[in-house]
């Protein structure tokens, strides 16, 4: 699909106006969170793309605070679920409660019925609980007893994983991890940011984020994001990147042939396209450029590439593979 230059300019102006709320959200979050710009940006990408996000990072990096604050700026419902080995699916989605007076069962909905759901340390709960959450993520509905209930819209699941303690954890299967649009690795703050965090925490007065938007505003913004222009050349670029993770030899990456056990699924291509549109929207731009793809490629692909034993023995990571793929695939 091609589009005239005049139409691109008109679309650009429209996106600039429609995306003005992004700066307001960032301004409000700056009152509460120091640094972590990438995490906040990725949260907004997932929200605007109707996707879910997996965060990996050590404790204390403001993962919970970020999603809770974002929910506050959107005036949306927020719930936090601490995943533990004894958690049951009913603790997550809800259950039927017997009412003795009425001699009947009534439905008690679980914490998954919120706009923003923080699944803390998702790998601590057994597989049946993980699958209950992932089913809700995929189907956007929950069945309790004989009744099926739609989940609120927008619905964003933010799951966290602690990379340090692996004892007593249940690793997420690759097929389930694939349902997360993005996997973001959170890094430590810089020295200056850490100093600012200390000052902020010791301050006598803290300014909470103010509600700027409603859930309905987000649903409208999603429709606008869909209008961001994605050229056919950019589509081919996305396909080439994903195919290079599946068939590296075809892209002169023979050295990766024995390092990759499986490449990105079609969900990787879809997520790259959707996330790049949302990324362009956050930059107040009405069209996607190759730099947008490269900016979010790591977050979209890092959990969708399987490593062989040979790669692990040589300390090759998915980050190394994505870097080589982006260097090898021709940019349009």
N, C-alpha and C positions, 0 to 999 in steps of 0.2 A: 504493500500500500504506500503510495507516495502522496505528498501533500504540498500545496503551493506555498511559496515563501510568505505571501500576504497572510495566509491562513495560520502559518506557524507563528507569525508576529502577533496576530490576534489571540491565538491560544496562549502565547507567552504572557501577554498582558493579563489575560483572565486568570492564569495560574498564579501570577504575582499577587493579584488581589485576593484570590481564594485562599492562598497559603499564608496570609499575613498573621494568622493566629499562631503559627509555629513559633515566631519570635516572642510572642506574649507568653506562651507555655514555657519556653526556655528561660525567659526572664523570671517567671515565678519560681521555677525549679532552682534557679541560681540562689534564691534566698535560703534554700534548705540543703542543697547538695553542692559540694565543692568538687570541681573536676568531673570526671566520668562522663564527658560529653559524648563519647562513642556509645556508651551503654544507653544513654537517654535517646540518642539519635536512632539506635537500633530498636528501642521500645516503640518509638513513634512509627518507624517503618513497618514493624509487625502489626501495629494497631491500624494503620492506614491500608495495609494489604490484607487485612482479615486473616492474619497468620498467628502462629504461636512461637514462643522464644524460649530457648534453653540457655541458661547462664551458668558458666563454670568459673568459680573463683573462690579464693580462701575466705573465711568468715571476716566480717567487719568492713566490707567494701561497698556498703550502702545499697546492696541489691534490694533488700526489703523496703528500705526508705525510698528508693527511686520509684518503684511501682506504686507504693502507697501514695506518694506525693503526686505522681501523674494522675492517679485516680481522683485525687482531691481537685486538681485543676480542671478535670472534666466533669466534676459533680456526679461521679459514677460509684456504684457499689463495689466495695473491695472486701475480699476475704482471704485469709492466710491459713493454709493447712500445713501443719508440721507432719511430714511423713515419718512414720516410725514402723519398726518391724511388726507391731501388733495391730496396725491400722487395718480396718476392714472396708470393703467397697461401700457398705452402707454408711460408714462414717463420712464418706466423701459425697455420695450422690443423694443420700436420704433413705428413709425406710417407712414401712407401714407401722403405725402405732395403734394398739387396740384401746378403744375408748369403752370403759366398762359401763358407764351410764347410758350411752347410746347403743351399746352392744354392736359396735361396728368398728371398722378400721379406718383411720384417717392417715393421710400422707404427711410426713414431716420431711420437708426438703433439706438437703444437705448444703454445705458451704460452697459447693460447685455452682450454685445458682447466684452468681454475681457477675458483674461486667469484667472485673479484674480478679483473677484467681492466682494467688502466689502458692505454688506447690514447693514448699521448702524441703530441700534434700530428697528429691524424688527417688533417688536410688536407695533410700533406706527402707522403702516399703516393698512388700513382696509383689510378685508378678501380677496377681489378680487385682490388686489395687491400682498398680500402674496401668493395666489394660482398661480398667473402669474409667480412669481419667482420660486416657488416649481415645477411648470410644466417644466420650463426651466431646473431646476436641474435634474429632472427625465428623461426627454426626450432628453436633450442635443440639443434641437432645438427650434426655435421660429417661429410662423406663423404670418406674417404681411400682411393683405389683403388676396390675393389668393396665396401668395408665402410662402414657408417654407425655413428657413435659418438654416444651421447647426451652432452651437456655436463653438468657437475655442477649440482646444485641446492642452494642458490640460485646463480644466475648473474647477475652485475651487470657491465655494461660501463660504464666511465666514460671518456669520450673528451674530450680537451682540445683547444682551438683557441687559437692565439696571434693576437690581433687586430692586432698591430703589423706583423710581417713578412708581406707577402702575395706576395713574389717567390718563385717556385719552389713554389707551393702549388697544390693541386687542389681547388677548392671542392666541397663536398658538394652533390649535386643535391637540390632541394626534396623530392622523393619519398623520398629516403633519410634526410634530416634528420628527416622526419615520424615515423620509427621510434623516435626518441628521445622518451621520455615527457616529459622536462624539459630545457630549456636554461637554465642558470644563468649569469648574468654576475657574475663575482667582482670585488669592488671593493677598493681599497686599505684597509689597516687605519687606525684613528683614531690620533691622536698618542699617546694613552695606551697603546693596544694595541701600537704600534710600539716604545714604550719598554719595555713588558713583554717583547716579542719579543727585544730586545737583551739584557735581563737573563737571560732563559731560555737563550739561546744561549751566554752567557758563564758560565753556572753550571757548577760543577765536577761536579755529579751531576745526571743527568737520569733521570726516572722513566718507564720505558716503560709503555704501557698493558697492563693484565692481561687475559687472556681471561675473559670473563664468561659468554658464551653459546656454543652450538654451532650449526652450520648447521641442525640439526634444530629448535632453538628458534625460529629465524627462520621456518622452514616452518610451525610451529605458530602463530606470531604472525600470519602472513599469513592463515590461516584465521579468526583472531579479527577481523582488520581487515575481512574480508568481512562480518562480522556487524554492523559499525557501521551505524546506521540512517540511511538516505538518504530523506527524505520526498519525496513526489511533487511538492510545490511547489519543492523544491530541484532536482529533476530538470528541471523546466520552466525554472527559472532558468539552469541550465547550458546547456540547448538554446537559450534566448534569447540568451545571450552568444555562443555559437558562430554562430548564425544572423545576429546583428548584424554579424559580421565578413564574412559572405557577402553579405547584402542590407542594407547600412547604411541605405538610404532608408526601409525599412520601420520603422526605429526612430528616425526623425527625425534621421538622421545623413547628410543629403544632402551635407554638406561632405566626407565620406569616400568618396563614390561614385567619384570619379576618382583616389583615392589608393590603393585596394586592387585589386591584380590578381587575387588569389584569397584566399579566407578559410580558416578552419580546417576540416580534414577531420573525418569521423566519429571518427577517432582522437583528435581534440582533445576531443570530448565524453566519450569513454570515459576518457581520461587525466584530465580534470577531475574526473570522478566518483570514479575510483580514488584519485587523489592527495588529494582532499578527505577521503575516508574515512581515509587514512593520516595526514593532518594532524590530524584530530580525535583519532585514536588517540594521536598524540604529545602532544596536549594533555590526555590522560587522560579523554576524553569519548566517550560511546557514541553520539552522533548528530552529524550534520553541520549547521552553521549557515551562513548566507550569508557571514559573515566568513571562513570557511574557504575558500570558493570564491574570494573576492577576494584572499586571501593568496597563493594559488598560481596565480592566473590568468595572471600575467605569465610565469612559468616554463613553463607549459603552452602558451601561445599565441605567445610571441615568435618562435619559429622556424616557425610554421605560417601566418603571414600574409605574403602577397607584396605588395611595394610597386611602384607604377607609377613610370615615369620622372618624372612630374609630382611625385609625393611626394618622391622623392630630390632633385629640383631645389629643392624648398621646404624641404629638411632635415626632413621629417616621418619619424619613426621608428615602428617597430611599437609601441614603448612609448607613444607619443602616441596611437596608434589604440586600444590596449587601454584606456588611461585614459579616452578619450572613450566607448568602448563600455560600460565599467563605470559611468560616470556616467549614461549614457542608459537602460540596461536597468533596468526596475523591480525593486526588491529585494522578495522575498516577505516 
